[in-house]
Amino acid sequence: MKLQRMNRRALTLGALAVSGALALTACGSDDTGTNSGGSSSAAATGASDIKCDDAKGQLLADGSSAQKNAIDAWVKAFTQACNGVQVNYKGSGSGAGITAFTQGTVAFAGSDSALKPEEVEASKKVCTGGQGIDLPMVAGPIAVAYNLSGVDNLVLDAPTVAKIFDGKIKNWNDPAIAKLNPDAKLPDVQIQPYHRSDESGTTDNFTKYLIAAAPNDWKYEGGKAWQAKGGQSASGSSGVAQGVKQTNGAIGYMELSYAKDGLGTVALNTGAAAPVKASSDGATKAVAAAKVVGTGNDLALKLDYTTKAEGAYPITLVTYEIACDKGNKADTLPATKAFLRYLASEQGQGILSGIDYAPIPDSIITKVRTTIEGLS
């Protein structure tokens, strides 16, 4: 497993290096003619996905920590190509990102939950003549990751997960867990559940799964803020991952890209023929069945958290980039469009699977590309 991860990381770094080199050819100079979308030389090199156009200056953004690792990879390739742009993405959490966006302090925000009606209304104050819209850009499975000495494979179902995070199941050798894992040697160790301390779209999506798949065992309303009592808390997906890594008997929810370095990931019994582990492919299968429920230029999606489709991983989130459809600040509009255009391109989407994220299905990402070109 470790060798597979090392090989995957090596392939990803290689892909990023190649994309950066190709992108420099496409965008490194304004007088080469390669910035034109119709340039045959750019198409021949495969670098036409990164078009710098008039992008320049500093691009400030904040929001979802779930996509932070993806953003870091995207920023590396984009800024190598468009060296006149500096992208600063904080990754403070979805709630903080939306607040920053509606206050006008960032050009765009990342959120693992679509804008609420009151947030759309607030965005109209900074989007002159327009409003904030949701652009689905990256998908990712939310892994239920654990640290339990001697247990390498663990199967749970939604009711059991709900009871663990609600403090109703307290020990790892509980009969409910043992029934799902007849071949495992479960120790008499106290369970230490970790959740997010900050407002988080990851929490929102994780609890949406519990509400939908275990309604009799999860009685909370859900949302970005954690509502159940007890357990340990940590800031950001990285904080939850670190807490679980440091504590034998711990379990937490986090994006798959954070569930590394000694952490196991739970296989979920969804009712399909076999339990499903978090994976990029499983997330893409889940998102492919999503419905666009946004109106106009808004592309908010509705996911099915109770899917029983073979290989579909149900705890999947979609991270949206939130921007003004109209009324973007003139000084940051070129950079915003250029960066978002790259994220939605085949090249940008193409690096996601190699870093434990999932690309947005073609039927949806093509709509995203069209919408980005219309930002003004």
N, C-alpha and C positions, 0 to 999 in steps of 0.2 A: 504493500500500500504506500509506504513512504517513497519507494522508488518510483511508483506511478506518479505521485505528487511532484517529485523532483523533475521527472521528465516533462510533466505538463507545464510546470513553471518555466522550464528551460525553453519549451516550444513557444510559450507565450512571450517571453522576453525576446526571443528571436523574431517573433512576428512583429512586436512593437518596434524593434530596431529596424526591420525592413520597412515597416509603414512609415517610420520617421524619415528614413533615407529617401523613400519614394516621394513623401510629402514635400521635402525640401526642393525636389525637382519641380514639383507642381506649383509651389507658392513662394519660393524663396526670392523671386525677383519679379517686379512689375513689368519689366520690359522684354520678357521672354515670350510672352503670348500664351503661356501655359495656364494663366488664371482663367481663361475663357472656358466655359462649360463645353464648348464645341471643339476644343483643341484635340486634334488627332494624336499629337505627341503625348498629351496627358493621358488620354485614354489608353494609349499603347503601353504606358508604364504602369497603369493601374492606380495612378495617384490622383485622378481627377476627383476623387471623393473629398479631398481636403482643398477647399477653395477659400483663400483668404480674403479675396476682394479688397474692400477698404478697411478691413478689420485692423484696429490698432488700440493701444492704450491698455488700461487695467480693467478687467472684467470681474466684478465682485459677485459672489453667489454664496448661498448658505442653504442648509437644510439636511435632508436625509443622510444619516450616517450609514444606512444600508447600502447606498450606492457609492460610498466614499472610495472604496478600492477600485471600482470601475471608473469613477471620475479621475482618479490619480493616473490610471493608465491612459485614459482619453486625453487628459491635459498634457501628458508627456509627448504623445505623438502630435497633438495639435500645435503646441507651442514650438516644437522643433520645426514644423512646417511654416507656421505663421509667427515668425520671431518678433513681430511688432506688437504682439498681444501677450499680456500676462494675465493668467486666469487664477483667481484666488477663491477656492471653494472651501468653506470652513467645515461643513459636515457636523453642525451643532445639533441636528435632529430636525425632524419634519416640522414640529410645532414652531421652533425657533426660526426655521426658514420661511414659513408662511408669514410669521410676524414681521420679519425683516422685509419681505416682499411688499406686504401691505403698507409698511411704513416708508417704502421707497428707498431703502438703503442698499438694496441689491438689484442687479439687472434681471436675475431669474432665481428661482428657488427650486429645491428638490423636495418632493414629498411622497411618502409611501401611501398616502391617502388622497383622494381627489378633494378639491376645494369644496367646502360646505357653502350653502347659500349666503350666510353672513360674511364669509371670507371673500366670496365673489363680489359682494356689495362693497366691502372695504377696499377691494382692489381697484374699484372704479375711481377712487380718489387719486391714485397714482398713475392709472392708465387713462390718459386724457382721451376721451371719446371712445374708450374701449373698456376691456375688463381682463382679468386674469383667466387663462385657460389651462387645461391639463393636457400635457403631451406625454403619453406613455413612452418611455425611452429604454427602460431596462427592467427585466424581470429577474426574480431570484427566489429560490426556495428558502424558507425559514426553517433551518435545521433545529431540531430539539436535540441539543448536544449535552453529553453527560461525561462525568469523570468517576468511574467506579472500578476500582482495582479488581482484576480477575474476570471482568465481564466485557467481552469484546463485541458481542452481538446482543442487541436488545430490541425487543418488539413491544410496542405499546399501541393502544387504541385511543380514540378521542376521549371516552369517559375516564379512562385511567389517567391520561395526561391532565384532564381537568381536575380530577381529585388530587393529583400530586401538587399542582400549582395552587390549589385552594387549601392545601394543608390537611386534606381528609385522608390521604395515604401518606404515612410518615416514615416508613421503613422500606428498604429495598427488597426485603424478603416477604413483603405483604402478599397474601394469597392471590390478589387480583393480578399482580405483576408476575407471580410464579405461574399462574394459569396460562399466561401468554408466552411464557419462556420455560417450557418444561425441561429443556436440556441445559439450562443455565444454572450455575452455582451462585445463587443470589445471597450475598452476605447480609447479616443482621446489622446493617449500617443505616444511620439516620439520613433521610433525604434532605438535601439543602437546595431548595429551589431558588433560582436567581431570576429577577425581572428588572426591567428598565426603571430607573429613577426619574428620567426626563420624559417629557411628552414625546411619543414616538409612533411613527406609522408602522413600525415593526410590531409594537404592542397592539396597535389597532387591528392589523391583519391577523396576528396570532389569536387574539380574543374573538375576532369574527369567526375564525375556524372553530373555536371551542363553542361559541354560541350556536353555530349552525350544526356541528357534528355531535355535540354533547349537550343538548338543551336541558336535559334533566339534571346535569351535574355542574353546569356553569350558569349561574343565575345573575351575572352582572351585565350591565348595559353595554359595556365595551367602550371603545374610544382610544385616544392616544395616551391617556393617563391610566396607569395600572390601578385597579380598583380592589383586587383581592387583598386580604389581610395576611400578615406574616411574610416569611421568606426574606431573602437578602436582595438588596437593590444595588444597581451600579449604573453609571452614566454611559450611554452609548453602547453600541453592539460590541465594541472593543472592550469596554469595561465589564460587560456581562461575561464575555469570553474569558477574560483574565480571571474573574472571580471563580468561574467553574474550573479553570485549569488549576487553580491553587487549592481547591477543596475536594478531597475525596468524598464521594457521595453526593456531589453537586450535580444539578441539572439546570439548563437555561435555554432560552430561545434566542437565536441569532441567525443572521444570514450565513449561508453555507461558506462563503469566503472567509468567515471568521472562525469556523469550526475546524481548526487545524491543530497540529502540534500536540498530539496525545489525547485529543478529545474524540469520543465515540459519537456517532449520530444514530438516533433512534429510527428504526424502520416502522412505519405506521401501518397498522392493520386497518385498511379502508373498506374492507368487504370485497376487494378484488381477489383474484386467484392467489396472489402472493403479496406479502407486505412490501411497501414502497419506501425506499430510502430517498432522502433529499438528493436531487441531481439537477443539472442544467436541463437535460432532456426531459425529465419529469415536470419541471416548471414550465417549459415551452408547451408541453402537451396540455397542461392545465390552462395556460393563457389562451391557447388556440380556441378553447371553448368559451372564452369570455365574450360578453356582449358590450358593444359601445352604447352607453346610456347617456353620454353628454349630448348637448344640443349645440347646433351651430358649429363653431370651430373647436368647441370643447370635446375632447376624446376620452373622457372618463369611462372606465370599464367596470363591469360587474362580473366578479369571479364566482365560480361554483366551488365552495369549500367542502361540499359533501360528495364530490365526484368519486365514482367507483371505477372509472375507466382504467384499464390496465396500464400501468406505468405512469399514470398521472399523479403527481405529488400535490396533495390538497393544500398544504400550508405554503402558498406561493404569494408573494407580493409583487406589485408593479410599482415602480418608482416613476413618478411624473416629473417632468421639468415644467415649471409654472412660469409663464411669461405673459406679457400683455399681448392681446391680439392686435390692438391698436394703441397708439399713445406711448410706445416705448421711448425712452430717452434717446434723443438724437445722437448724443456722443457715444452711447454704448450699443446702439442698434446694429451697426455693421458687425461688431465683434460677437454680439449675442446670436445673430443669425448664422454667422460663419461657424461658430462653435456648435450650436444646436444642429446645424446642417450636417456637420461631420459626425456627431453622435448618432444621428438617424441613418447615416449612409451605410452601404454594405460594408465598407471598410471599418467603420466605427462599431457596428453591430457584430462584425465578424470576430472581434477579439474577446467577446464576452464569455463564450463557453469555456475558453481556456483559463479563465480566472474565476470559475465557479458561479458565474451569472448565466442568465439565459437571454438570448435575443428576442425581441418582439416579433411575433409572426408577421409574415409578409402582408397579409390582408389588413393589418393594423398599421404597420410602420410606413406603408405607402401613403396612407392618409396623413400621418405625422409629417412626412416630407413635404407634401403639398401645403399643409398648414404653415409650416415654417417659412416657406417661400412667400407667404402672404403676410407675414408679420410686418408691421409698419409703425 
